[in-house]
Structures are given as structure tokens and as C-alpha cells.
Amino acid sequence: MNMIEVKNLNFDYPGKRVLHDVSFGIAEGSVTALVGPNGAGKTTLLRCLVALDRPHSGEIFVGGIDVTENPRAVHRQIGYLSDFFGLFNDLTVRQCLTYMCWSQQVDVKNAAERVDVKNAAERVQIKNVAQHVEKIAREVMIDNMLERKAGVLSRGYRQRLGIGLALVHDPALIILDEPASGMDPEARIQLSQLMRALRARGKTMIVSSHILNELEDYCTDMLIIRDGRVAGHVLLSDHTQKTQRIITISLRGGAAVHADKLSAQKGLTVERLEGDAALCRFDGDEVAQQALLAALLAAGLPIYNFASEQHSLQDAYMRATETEAPISGGQGA
């Protein structure tokens, strides 16, 4: 089942079309990397998905709801962090998160850590809301800053707070535009851990980033936007299974001595020889690799290292776009 369905979407700025007949589906529970060059239309697409911009034509459905016809209902399902966002600088982190709880009318009837402050036993309710705020703060690694004002936070901590604000109402769909912007290396690792945890809870996510290796740990698929068009939608598991594997084979005495025996193996192509190492391409899955290694050893090759490289998100991106036309210039979107 798809959480998002986009059909023939077009969007115009004055005098310029930014999105051209965009169509795709996002499966429920998937984590989609939205990638593409600057000016490709990624941010505009996200703003259309969250009902902040109205497309010129086309259809968008989120959770079966028409975004154009019922934007408020869609907002209740979505947690959104834009690339550039504002905070209430004079409020503390705790106050910002608490305010967002009330603004989102967080439903707490069936969850012990959440509460509707308008119900009876108000003091208990306020305590429970505070507990929920602290829980969210821990999830986004900002619980040590709860009493700091938002206006004095560094860029990285502002990003963490922004993500927390997007999560307070437990949305089914989470859309993050450059969430790691301004974060230090440790915070980026913690963000990846959070993304994996949200994925394990069944959340559907779209994460836009220019840094592909940050998305590799948790993304299930990749949607590529170029010049306002869908250039590819790659299921990463399919990419790993269907493309050639890169295998490094190290042999005592030097790889060149054994090049002929390597090349004689079915499905194995020797790309480069460097000292003891032979860099090869191989058509086959893990079972086929195991059979290949057994065959090489049976042939008497003195192998002391056999390593298969995992395909990276960057590799998937390059394969999906290598037949595309050159990218035109552009800014923004």
C-alpha cells in the first residue's frame, strides 16, 4: 500500500515551470531519499506534498486523502521540517515543544505519556505533557538544552529542535528537508540512529539531502529529481541484487600472475590489477559469490583476501542518471 500517490503534478512560478508531469508512489513504511542537484525542484515538490504550495495541475494523495481538497486533514498526518524554518527565539526548548503539543492537539487518550490538558485532573495532565516533551527531547538528543532559549541555540541544536517539533504529534508521514544541516559528525550519527528507530516503528519518511552517504544507513529507496522531472525511482534492495558486484581478490605472489585463471571464471571480469589485488566485477548474489570463491580455491589460486563491496547510494544514483541529459543550471527549489 502506498502512503503517497502523485499523479501528473505540474507547478509553475511566474514565467517558469518548476515541476513537469511528476508521478510516483511512496510505499507505506518506506524511507525515501529525495536527491537531485540544486534547482531540481525538490523543495517545491515537498511543499506541494505537505499542502503549503498548490500545484498548477495534477493530483496528490497522502494516506488516501486528496492534499488539494483537504489540506488540514493531511497536516494531521504529516511531520514536516523545512530547509529554512523559524523558531520562537524567546521561548525555551521545553516551551517550544510544549506549545507545539497544544498546537497540534496531541491525542493522548490512549498513551500514558501524553495527555489533553483540558480534561480533568489538570495537574496530572500537565505532568504527563511534560513527560512527553522530555521523551521527544531525548529522541532528538536535545534533552540537555530544555531550559535554553531557542534563540541562543547553535545551528545544529536548532535542527534537532526542529525535528522534535515535527515529531510531537506522532505523525504517520515524516518529511525532512536537509535535516542534518549544521550538525556536527556525532550529531549526524545520532540522527541516523533516530531515523532507523523511526523506520523500525513503521514510519514513512522522505528525507532530502545532498550528502548521499548520510542516507545509506536507513533509506529503502531513492527518488531522483532532475530539472523538475522524475529521473529515477530506485528500490535499493533491487539495485543491490540486480547490479554487478565489485570484488577485490588478493593473491600471494601478485595478481598479474593469476589473471588468466581469474578471467576464466564465469561471470567474473577483471577490471584492474594492483600488486596483489585484482579488482573485479561479478554477476551474482551472495550464494554465487560463495561458489566463485570455492571454485577459485579449487583451481589452486593462493587467495588471502576476498572482499565484496556493498553498492552505495551514490553508485545507485550514478547508475540511475548515467543516461540522462546534462543538467541545466538553476537555483533554489
Secondary structure, 3 states (H helix, E strand, C coil): CEEEEEEEEEEEECCEEEEEEEEEEEECCCEEEEECCCCCCHHHHHHHHCCCCCCCEEEEEECCEECCCCHHHHHCCEEEECCCCCCCCCCEHHHHHHHHHHHCCCCCCCCCCCCCCCCCCHHHHHHHHHHHHHHHHHHCCCHHHCCCEHHHCCHHHHHHHHHHHHHCCCCCEEEEECCCCCCCHHHHHHHHHHHHHHHHCCCEEEEECCCHHHCCCCCCEEEEEECCEEEEEEEHHHHHHHCCEEEEEEECCCCHHHHHHHHCCCCEEEEEEECCEEEEEECCCHHHHHHHHHHHHHCCCCEEEEEEECCCHHHHHHHHHCCCCCCCCCCCC
